[in-house]
Amino acid sequence: MTSTDMITSSSSLSVNRNFTTILSIDGGGIRGIIPAAILEYLESKLQELDGNEARLADYFDMIAGTSTGGLITAMITAPDNNGRPMFPAKDLITFYKEESPKIFKQNSACLNLIKSIQQLFRRPKYNGKYLHKLIEQLLGEIKLDQTITNIIIPTFDIKKMQPIIFSTMEAKRNTNDNVFLKDVCISTSAAPTFLPAYSFQTKGSVDGEEVIKNFELIDGGIAVNNPTVMAMTEISKETIDEHKNDQVIHCSGKYLILSLGTGTAKNEQRYNAAEVNKWGVLDWIIKNGNTPIIDCFQNASEDMVDIHALTLFKVLGSSNNYLRIQDDSLIGNESSVDIATKNNLDRLAQIGTDLLQKPLMTDDSLIGNESSVDIATKKNLNRLAQIGTDLLQKPLMTVNIRIGIYEPSEQGGTNAEALDRFAKMLSDERKHRHRTN
């Protein structure tokens, strides 16, 4: 099977298929290095099965990403000059290590204090100029309908106060929604208090009349930090459209979903009622370098999506087709979205790799700054890179849908072993489509 065969079958939902395949990547700033380590491992396994030219975009009908996950989504699906994915997964960790310190520039303690005060009262912590320039250089004039497979990326419009979802499918249905991929990535990454909101305008026509759309957008994690169910919904909408004349819509196949988290610091038990009862508005906005109110929203969203998705798969009798890999073991700076030091990024990547060898479960070891989205120091980046690597070796866990805590999976084994099985299922699905279409 050639790569072209795989791309053709993956980009259309009307082909004969056993599964509809989805990859979902959470938001989390520099902690995106953790799923990057998982994706590097998965792509290497697919290459062992199908050859060195195999890429992640060849195997998924849809790839969904929020914030940093949206940037990864664009990087592995945007075409290069040869029509192949711009970034192989093995280059993602290097990208985070090299670019994160420039995006989230770390300063002296004194200057960081000044920036924190500005973050409270005047402006975002970072001006976003380097990030904008980097994304524009990477993606250029590539539009949403040009991605190698279908993608979906959420944002939030602060003027309309509603989520704005950008998807390849919608871009192909409506040319007025076919925006530049760079605009989508900058928008979904605009985390409140960290990076500035992003605005852009599109011009199109309806019935010969010009239509202008204005977007005033911030981080998609405000709406949905775990985009798994959002991707399933988009696929379902497409299925409904394809069968709109049918009295009964039959499921065209089962889902096969890989959902990747960016790590949390749940074991640290960072806050308690007695403490937060003494907080005012500013404490909820920023506390010890973290943003408690945003963290609460995003963690709640991630967990509810995971519980909802797993419950649905259990009802359908196909829980083995849903694989969620998450690490809750971050400590210190590792949980920051912007501590992009070399040590922290290396540590996060190692966590991702170590997760592969863990039993099938979610690990709760991220504490303190490890769960930060922006501490881009060398030490923190090295640590985060290590977290990503270590994650491969951890036991696979799944959420107990009745009590909401993570327990060892009934499947047993490590995350790496689960990904090995998942890679084989993806490869078999590609080969099935090649034979039957």
C-alpha positions as CSV (number, residue, x, y, z in Angstrom):
1,M,0.0,0.0,0.0
2,T,1.4,3.4,-0.9
3,S,1.1,6.5,1.3
4,T,-1.2,8.1,-1.4
5,D,-3.6,5.2,-1.1
6,M,-3.8,5.6,2.7
7,I,-4.3,9.4,2.5
8,T,-7.2,9.0,-0.1
9,S,-9.0,6.5,2.1
10,S,-8.5,8.6,5.2
11,S,-9.7,11.9,4.0
12,S,-13.2,10.7,2.8
13,L,-15.8,9.3,5.2
14,S,-17.8,7.6,2.4
15,V,-15.3,4.8,1.9
16,N,-15.8,1.2,3.1
17,R,-14.5,1.1,6.6
18,N,-14.5,-1.0,9.8
19,F,-13.7,1.9,12.0
20,T,-13.8,5.7,12.0
21,T,-10.4,6.6,13.4
22,I,-9.8,9.7,15.6
23,L,-6.7,11.2,17.3
24,S,-7.4,13.8,20.0
25,I,-4.8,16.0,21.7
26,D,-5.5,18.1,24.7
27,G,-4.3,21.7,25.3
28,G,-1.6,22.5,27.8
29,G,1.1,24.9,26.6
30,I,4.7,23.5,26.8
31,R,3.2,20.3,28.2
32,G,2.4,19.4,24.6
33,I,5.8,17.8,24.7
34,I,4.2,14.9,26.6
35,P,1.8,13.8,23.8
36,A,4.6,14.6,21.4
37,A,6.6,11.7,23.0
38,I,3.6,9.4,22.7
39,L,3.0,10.3,19.0
40,E,6.7,9.7,18.2
41,Y,6.4,6.2,19.6
42,L,3.1,5.5,17.8
43,E,4.4,6.7,14.4
44,S,7.6,4.5,14.8
45,K,5.4,1.5,15.4
46,L,3.3,2.3,12.3
47,Q,6.5,2.6,10.3
48,E,7.6,-0.8,11.5
49,L,4.3,-2.2,10.2
50,D,4.0,-0.3,6.9
51,G,7.3,1.3,6.0
52,N,9.4,4.4,6.8
53,E,7.1,6.7,4.9
54,A,4.1,6.1,7.1
55,R,2.8,9.2,8.9
56,L,0.1,9.7,11.6
57,A,-2.1,11.6,9.1
58,D,-2.2,8.6,6.9
59,Y,-4.1,6.6,9.6
60,F,-6.7,9.0,11.1
61,D,-10.0,10.1,9.6
62,M,-9.9,13.1,11.9
63,I,-7.2,14.7,14.1
64,A,-8.5,17.1,16.8
65,G,-6.4,19.4,18.9
66,T,-6.9,22.3,21.3
67,S,-4.3,25.0,22.0
68,T,-0.9,23.4,22.0
69,G,-2.7,20.2,20.7
70,G,-4.1,22.3,17.8
71,L,-0.5,23.3,16.9
72,I,0.6,19.7,16.9
73,T,-2.5,18.8,14.8
74,A,-1.5,21.4,12.2
75,M,2.2,20.4,12.1
76,I,1.4,16.7,11.4
77,T,-1.3,17.4,8.9
78,A,-0.2,20.5,6.9
79,P,1.3,19.4,3.6
80,D,4.9,20.2,2.6
81,N,5.9,20.9,-1.0
82,N,5.6,17.1,-1.8
83,G,2.1,16.8,-0.4
84,R,3.3,14.9,2.7
85,P,3.0,15.9,6.3
86,M,5.2,18.8,7.2
87,F,6.5,17.3,10.5
88,P,7.2,13.7,11.2
89,A,6.3,12.9,14.8
90,K,10.0,12.4,15.7
91,D,10.7,16.1,15.2
92,L,8.0,17.3,17.6
93,I,10.0,17.1,20.8
94,T,12.9,18.9,19.2
95,F,10.5,21.6,18.1
96,Y,9.2,22.1,21.6
97,K,12.7,22.2,23.1
98,E,14.0,24.7,20.6
99,E,11.0,27.0,20.3
100,S,9.3,27.0,23.7
101,P,12.0,29.2,25.4
102,K,11.6,31.8,22.7
103,I,7.8,31.7,22.9
104,F,7.7,31.8,26.7
105,K,10.9,33.8,27.3
106,Q,12.1,33.4,30.9
107,N,13.5,36.4,32.8
108,S,15.1,37.2,36.1
109,A,13.1,36.8,39.2
110,C,12.8,40.5,39.5
111,L,11.5,40.9,36.0
112,N,9.2,37.9,36.3
113,L,7.7,39.7,39.4
114,I,7.0,42.8,37.3
115,K,5.5,40.7,34.5
116,S,3.3,38.9,37.0
117,I,2.0,42.3,38.3
118,Q,1.4,43.3,34.7
119,Q,-0.4,40.0,34.1
120,L,-2.7,40.9,36.9
121,F,-3.6,44.4,35.9
122,R,-2.5,45.4,32.5
123,R,-1.6,42.9,29.8
124,P,-0.8,39.2,29.0
125,K,2.4,37.8,30.4
126,Y,3.8,37.4,26.9
127,N,3.3,39.5,23.8
128,G,3.0,36.5,21.4
129,K,5.1,38.2,18.7
130,Y,7.5,35.3,18.3
131,L,4.8,32.7,18.4
132,H,2.8,34.5,15.7
133,K,5.9,34.9,13.5
134,L,6.8,31.2,14.0
135,I,3.4,29.9,13.1
136,E,3.2,32.2,10.0
137,Q,6.6,30.9,8.9
138,L,5.6,27.3,9.4
139,L,2.1,27.4,7.8
140,G,2.4,30.3,5.3
141,E,-0.7,30.5,3.1
142,I,-2.0,26.9,3.8
143,K,-5.7,26.9,4.2
144,L,-7.9,24.6,6.3
145,D,-9.2,22.6,3.4
146,Q,-5.6,21.6,2.4
147,T,-4.7,19.5,5.4
148,I,-3.8,15.9,4.5
149,T,-6.6,14.5,6.7
150,N,-9.6,16.1,8.3
151,I,-8.8,18.2,11.4
152,I,-10.9,20.1,13.9
153,I,-9.6,22.8,16.3
154,P,-11.7,24.8,18.8
155,T,-11.4,28.5,19.7
156,F,-13.6,30.9,21.7
157,D,-15.0,34.2,20.4
158,I,-14.9,36.8,23.2
159,K,-17.1,39.2,21.3
160,K,-19.9,36.7,20.6
161,M,-19.2,34.7,23.8
162,Q,-19.4,31.4,22.1
163,P,-17.1,28.6,20.9
164,I,-15.9,28.9,17.2
165,I,-15.0,25.5,15.8
166,F,-12.8,25.3,12.7
167,S,-12.8,22.1,10.8
168,T,-11.6,20.8,7.4
169,M,-15.1,19.3,6.8
170,E,-16.8,22.6,7.3
171,A,-14.2,24.4,5.2
172,K,-14.9,22.0,2.3
173,R,-18.7,22.5,2.7
174,N,-18.5,26.2,2.9
175,T,-15.7,28.2,1.2
176,N,-16.5,31.2,3.4
177,D,-15.2,29.1,6.4
178,N,-12.0,28.1,4.6
179,V,-9.6,30.2,6.7
180,F,-5.8,30.2,6.9
181,L,-4.5,27.5,9.1
182,K,-2.0,29.9,10.7
183,D,-5.0,32.1,12.0
184,V,-6.6,29.0,13.5
185,C,-3.4,28.0,15.3
186,I,-2.6,31.5,16.7
187,S,-6.2,31.8,17.9
188,T,-6.5,28.4,19.7
189,S,-3.1,29.1,21.4
190,A,-4.2,32.5,22.9
191,A,-4.4,31.4,26.5
192,P,-6.0,34.2,28.7
193,T,-3.4,36.0,30.9
194,F,-0.5,34.3,29.0
195,L,-1.0,35.4,25.4
196,P,-3.0,38.1,23.7
197,A,-6.3,37.5,22.0
198,Y,-6.2,37.3,18.2
199,S,-8.4,38.9,15.6
200,F,-8.7,38.3,11.9
201,Q,-11.2,38.8,9.1
202,T,-12.4,36.7,6.2
203,K,-14.2,37.8,3.0
204,G,-16.5,35.6,1.0
205,S,-19.8,35.8,-0.9
206,V,-23.3,34.4,-0.7
207,D,-25.6,34.7,-3.7
208,G,-23.2,37.2,-5.2
209,E,-23.1,39.4,-2.2
210,E,-19.9,40.0,-0.2
211,V,-19.9,38.5,3.3
212,I,-17.4,39.7,5.8
213,K,-16.7,37.7,9.0
214,N,-14.8,39.1,12.0
215,F,-13.2,36.9,14.6
216,E,-12.1,37.9,18.0
217,L,-10.6,34.7,19.5
218,I,-8.9,33.2,22.5
219,D,-7.7,29.8,23.5
220,G,-10.0,26.9,22.5
221,G,-9.4,25.4,26.0
222,I,-11.9,27.8,27.4
223,A,-14.5,25.8,25.4
224,V,-13.1,22.3,25.2
225,N,-9.6,21.4,26.4
226,N,-10.1,17.7,25.6
227,P,-11.6,17.7,22.0
228,T,-12.4,14.0,21.8
229,V,-16.2,14.3,21.9
230,M,-16.1,17.4,19.7
231,A,-14.4,15.3,17.0
232,M,-16.9,12.5,17.4
233,T,-19.7,15.1,17.0
234,E,-18.2,16.5,13.8
235,I,-18.0,13.0,12.3
236,S,-21.6,12.3,13.3
237,K,-22.8,15.5,11.6
238,E,-21.1,14.5,8.4
239,T,-22.7,11.0,8.7
240,I,-26.1,12.7,9.2
241,D,-25.6,14.9,6.1
242,E,-24.6,11.8,4.0
243,H,-27.8,10.0,5.0
244,K,-30.2,12.9,5.3
245,N,-32.7,11.2,3.0
246,D,-32.7,7.9,5.0
247,Q,-35.5,7.3,7.5
248,V,-33.1,5.5,9.7
249,I,-29.4,6.2,10.0
250,H,-27.3,3.1,10.7
251,C,-23.9,3.4,12.3
252,S,-21.4,3.0,9.5
253,G,-18.8,1.5,11.8
254,K,-17.2,1.7,15.2
255,Y,-14.9,4.4,16.4
256,L,-11.3,3.8,17.1
257,I,-10.0,6.7,19.2
258,L,-6.7,7.7,20.7
259,S,-7.0,10.6,23.2
260,L,-3.8,12.1,24.6
261,G,-3.6,14.4,27.6
262,T,-0.8,16.9,28.4
263,G,-0.4,16.0,32.1
264,T,-1.9,17.4,35.3
265,A,-0.9,17.8,38.9
266,K,-3.8,16.1,40.6
267,N,-1.7,14.2,43.2
268,E,-0.4,17.5,44.5
269,Q,-3.8,18.5,45.8
270,R,-2.9,22.1,45.3
271,Y,-5.8,23.9,46.9
272,N,-8.4,23.3,49.7
273,A,-11.6,25.0,50.8
274,A,-10.0,26.7,53.8
275,E,-7.4,28.3,51.6
276,V,-9.6,29.4,48.7
277,N,-12.2,30.9,51.2
278,K,-9.6,33.6,51.8
279,W,-9.1,34.3,48.1
280,G,-10.3,37.4,46.3
281,V,-10.8,37.8,42.5
282,L,-7.1,38.3,41.8
283,D,-6.2,35.1,43.6
284,W,-8.5,33.1,41.4
285,I,-7.0,34.7,38.3
286,I,-3.3,34.1,39.3
287,K,-1.8,32.4,42.3
288,N,1.8,31.4,42.7
289,G,2.3,31.5,38.9
290,N,-0.8,29.5,38.2
291,T,-4.3,30.4,37.0
292,P,-6.6,28.5,39.4
293,I,-10.0,29.5,37.8
294,I,-8.8,28.4,34.3
295,D,-7.1,25.3,35.7
296,C,-10.4,24.3,37.3
297,F,-12.4,24.8,34.1
298,Q,-9.9,22.9,32.0
299,N,-9.4,19.9,34.3
300,A,-13.1,19.5,34.8
301,S,-13.7,19.7,31.1
302,E,-11.0,17.1,30.4
303,D,-12.3,14.6,33.0
304,M,-16.0,15.0,32.0
305,V,-15.1,14.4,28.3
306,D,-13.1,11.3,29.2
307,I,-15.9,9.9,31.4
308,H,-18.5,10.6,28.7
309,A,-16.5,9.0,25.9
310,L,-15.6,5.9,27.9
311,T,-19.2,5.5,29.1
312,L,-20.4,5.7,25.4
313,F,-17.8,3.1,24.3
314,K,-18.9,0.7,27.2
315,V,-22.5,1.0,26.2
316,L,-21.5,0.2,22.6
317,G,-19.5,-2.8,23.8
318,S,-16.3,-1.5,22.3
319,S,-14.4,0.0,25.3
320,N,-11.1,-1.5,23.9
321,N,-11.4,0.9,20.9
322,Y,-11.0,3.9,23.2
323,L,-7.5,4.6,24.5
324,R,-6.9,7.6,26.8
325,I,-3.3,8.2,27.9
326,Q,-2.8,10.9,30.5
327,D,-0.3,11.6,33.2
328,D,-1.3,13.1,36.5
329,S,2.2,13.0,38.0
330,L,3.5,16.5,37.3
331,I,5.4,18.3,40.1
332,G,6.6,21.8,40.5
333,N,7.3,23.6,37.3
334,E,6.3,20.6,35.2
335,S,2.6,21.6,35.4
336,S,3.3,25.1,34.0
337,V,2.2,25.9,30.4
338,D,5.1,28.2,29.8
339,I,8.2,27.1,31.8
340,A,10.1,26.1,28.7
341,T,13.5,25.4,30.2
342,K,15.6,22.6,28.7
343,N,15.4,20.5,31.9
344,N,11.7,20.9,32.1
345,L,11.0,20.0,28.5
346,D,13.3,17.0,28.7
347,R,11.5,15.9,31.8
348,L,8.1,16.2,30.2
349,A,9.2,14.3,27.1
350,Q,10.5,11.5,29.4
351,I,7.1,11.4,31.3
352,G,5.5,10.7,27.9
353,T,7.9,7.9,27.1
354,D,7.7,6.4,30.6
355,L,3.9,6.4,30.3
356,L,4.2,3.8,27.5
357,Q,5.5,1.3,30.0
358,K,3.0,2.0,32.7
359,P,0.0,-0.2,33.3
360,L,-3.1,1.0,31.5
361,M,-4.1,3.8,33.8
362,T,-3.7,7.5,34.5
363,D,-0.7,8.4,36.6
364,D,-1.1,11.1,39.3
365,S,2.5,12.2,39.9
366,L,2.6,15.7,38.4
367,I,3.0,18.4,41.1
368,G,3.8,22.0,41.5
369,N,5.5,23.8,38.5
370,E,5.6,20.6,36.5
371,S,2.0,21.2,35.5
372,S,2.7,24.8,34.5
373,V,2.0,25.7,30.9
374,D,4.7,28.3,30.5
375,I,7.8,27.7,32.6
376,A,10.3,27.4,29.7
377,T,13.5,27.0,31.6
378,K,16.1,24.4,30.5
379,K,15.6,22.4,33.7
380,N,11.8,22.3,33.4
381,L,11.8,21.4,29.7
382,N,14.2,18.6,30.3
383,R,12.0,17.3,33.1
384,L,8.9,17.5,30.9
385,A,10.6,15.6,28.1
386,Q,11.6,12.9,30.6
387,I,8.0,12.7,31.8
388,G,6.8,12.1,28.3
389,T,9.3,9.3,27.8
390,D,8.6,7.7,31.2
391,L,4.9,7.7,30.4
392,L,5.4,4.8,28.0
393,Q,6.5,2.5,30.7
394,K,3.6,3.3,33.1
395,P,0.6,1.0,33.6
396,L,-2.4,1.8,31.4
397,M,-5.3,3.1,33.5
398,T,-8.9,4.0,32.7
399,V,-11.4,6.1,34.6
400,N,-14.0,4.4,36.8
401,I,-17.2,6.0,35.4
402,R,-19.1,5.6,38.7
403,I,-16.7,7.3,41.0
404,G,-14.5,9.4,38.6
405,I,-11.1,8.1,39.7
406,Y,-8.5,6.3,37.6
407,E,-7.8,2.6,38.1
408,P,-5.7,0.0,36.4
409,S,-7.3,-1.0,33.1
410,E,-8.9,-4.4,32.7
411,Q,-6.7,-4.8,29.6
412,G,-3.6,-4.7,31.7
413,G,-0.1,-3.9,30.5
414,T,1.6,-0.7,29.9
415,N,0.8,2.3,27.7
416,A,3.5,1.2,25.2
417,E,1.8,-2.2,24.9
418,A,-1.6,-0.6,24.4
419,L,-0.1,1.7,21.7
420,D,1.4,-1.4,20.0
421,R,-2.1,-2.9,19.8
422,F,-3.5,0.4,18.6
423,A,-0.9,0.7,15.9
424,K,-1.8,-2.8,14.6
425,M,-5.5,-1.9,14.5
426,L,-4.7,1.3,12.6
427,S,-2.5,-0.6,10.1
428,D,-5.1,-3.3,9.6
429,E,-7.8,-0.7,9.0
430,R,-5.7,1.0,6.3
431,K,-5.1,-2.3,4.6
432,H,-8.8,-3.2,4.7
433,R,-9.7,0.1,3.0
434,H,-7.1,-0.4,0.4
435,R,-8.5,-3.9,-0.4
436,T,-12.2,-2.8,-0.5
437,N,-12.1,0.6,-2.2
